């Protein structure tokens, strides 16, 4: 049993990780943390740096969560990486973070979030940052 969480080093990514940890603890599932980059830019602010990854690793180890952290750079967008990982690992749940949006912005959700919500074969839990 696996929970997949799409992580980015933002408040939304932290909210998703926190909720995924809670879900993994509740169900005693393995947690797969995905932080990806297409690799098409010199700097990708959504790709976590080593101190971020070490912090996540320590946080999960301290809480006794069985986990794997991956950072694929294969030219795929984040939605494809999360969906592929969920399929590959037969995920029970995908957890993603959403940004708060204006009323007009709510009509058009982020393309990554929208694609995951529409194409996932398992339940998707979307959380917002505080």
C-alpha positions as semicolon CSV with decimal commas, in nm:
position;residue;x (nm);y (nm);z (nm)
1;X;0,000;0,000;0,000
2;X;0,142;0,336;-0,105
3;X;0,055;0,702;-0,075
4;X;0,208;0,930;-0,339
5;X;0,263;1,296;-0,260
6;X;0,361;1,559;-0,513
7;X;0,607;1,783;-0,330
8;X;0,739;2,129;-0,417
9;X;0,929;2,352;-0,173
10;X;0,636;2,593;-0,124
11;X;0,369;2,635;0,144
12;X;0,136;2,426;-0,074
13;X;0,396;2,151;-0,103
14;X;0,451;2,154;0,272
15;X;0,075;2,130;0,330
16;X;0,057;1,830;0,095
17;X;0,351;1,662;0,269
18;X;0,204;1,722;0,615
19;X;-0,131;1,573;0,511
20;X;0,038;1,280;0,336
21;X;0,235;1,205;0,654
22;X;-0,089;1,207;0,855
23;X;-0,254;0,972;0,605
24;X;0,049;0,738;0,603
25;X;0,052;0,724;0,983
26;X;-0,322;0,655;0,996
27;X;-0,309;0,369;0,746
28;X;0,050;0,254;0,806
29;X;0,119;0,293;0,432
30;X;0,448;0,355;0,254
31;X;0,492;0,719;0,151
32;X;0,639;0,801;-0,190
33;X;0,749;1,166;-0,217
34;X;0,783;1,289;-0,578
35;X;0,969;1,614;-0,651
36;X;1,043;1,644;-1,020
37;X;1,181;1,880;-1,277
38;X;1,156;1,873;-1,654
39;X;1,522;1,972;-1,661
40;X;1,461;2,235;-1,925
41;X;1,586;2,536;-1,725
42;X;1,907;2,624;-1,546
43;X;1,712;2,704;-1,228
44;X;1,387;2,536;-1,127
45;X;1,249;2,679;-0,801
46;X;1,005;2,389;-0,773
47;X;1,291;2,136;-0,760
48;X;1,392;2,083;-0,397
49;X;1,754;2,137;-0,303
50;X;1,959;1,898;-0,091
51;X;1,886;2,074;0,244
52;X;1,512;2,049;0,171
53;X;1,539;1,679;0,089
54;X;1,750;1,612;0,399
55;X;1,488;1,791;0,611
56;X;1,210;1,579;0,465
57;X;1,416;1,262;0,513
58;X;1,479;1,348;0,877
59;X;1,115;1,442;0,938
60;X;0,989;1,113;0,796
61;X;1,252;0,902;0,973
62;X;1,179;1,072;1,307
63;X;0,810;0,992;1,270
64;X;0,881;0,632;1,170
65;X;0,722;0,663;0,826
66;X;0,828;0,404;0,568
67;X;0,918;0,621;0,269
68;X;1,097;0,680;-0,057
69;X;1,192;1,020;-0,195
70;X;1,248;1,055;-0,570
71;X;1,355;1,350;-0,781
72;X;1,318;1,246;-1,144
73;X;1,452;1,473;-1,418
74;X;1,331;1,305;-1,734
75;X;1,167;1,579;-1,938
76;X;0,817;1,495;-1,810
77;X;0,592;1,747;-1,641
78;X;0,507;1,710;-1,272
79;X;0,160;1,569;-1,339
80;X;0,301;1,290;-1,555
81;X;0,561;1,201;-1,290
82;X;0,301;1,182;-1,012
83;X;0,052;0,987;-1,223
84;X;0,321;0,745;-1,348
85;X;0,447;0,687;-0,993
86;X;0,093;0,626;-0,869
87;X;0,035;0,369;-1,145
88;X;0,375;0,204;-1,101
89;X;0,332;0,166;-0,724
90;X;-0,040;0,087;-0,730
91;X;-0,108;0,388;-0,508
92;X;-0,404;0,397;-0,274
93;X;-0,400;0,776;-0,258
94;X;-0,236;1,080;-0,419
95;X;-0,193;1,396;-0,212
96;X;-0,134;1,733;-0,380
97;X;-0,124;2,093;-0,263
98;X;-0,336;2,368;-0,417
99;X;-0,283;2,742;-0,415
100;X;-0,556;2,973;-0,296
101;X;-0,719;3,145;-0,590
102;X;-0,947;3,439;-0,657
103;X;-1,307;3,365;-0,761
104;X;-1,207;3,400;-1,128
105;X;-0,894;3,192;-1,072
106;X;-1,107;2,912;-0,930
107;X;-1,260;2,862;-1,274
108;X;-0,920;2,761;-1,408
109;X;-0,725;2,542;-1,168
110;X;-0,353;2,490;-1,216
111;X;-0,285;2,256;-1,507
112;X;-0,077;2,012;-1,299
113;X;-0,341;1,984;-1,027
114;X;-0,624;1,962;-1,275
115;X;-0,455;1,690;-1,477
116;X;-0,384;1,481;-1,165
117;X;-0,743;1,519;-1,041
118;X;-0,889;1,423;-1,378
119;X;-0,653;1,142;-1,480
120;X;-0,567;0,962;-1,155
121;X;-0,691;0,605;-1,118
122;X;-0,698;0,633;-0,738
123;X;-0,844;0,888;-0,497
124;X;-0,675;1,230;-0,490
125;X;-0,665;1,445;-0,177
126;X;-0,607;1,815;-0,257
127;X;-0,509;2,037;0,035
128;X;-0,447;2,409;0,073
129;X;-0,175;2,580;0,272
130;X;-0,278;2,766;0,588
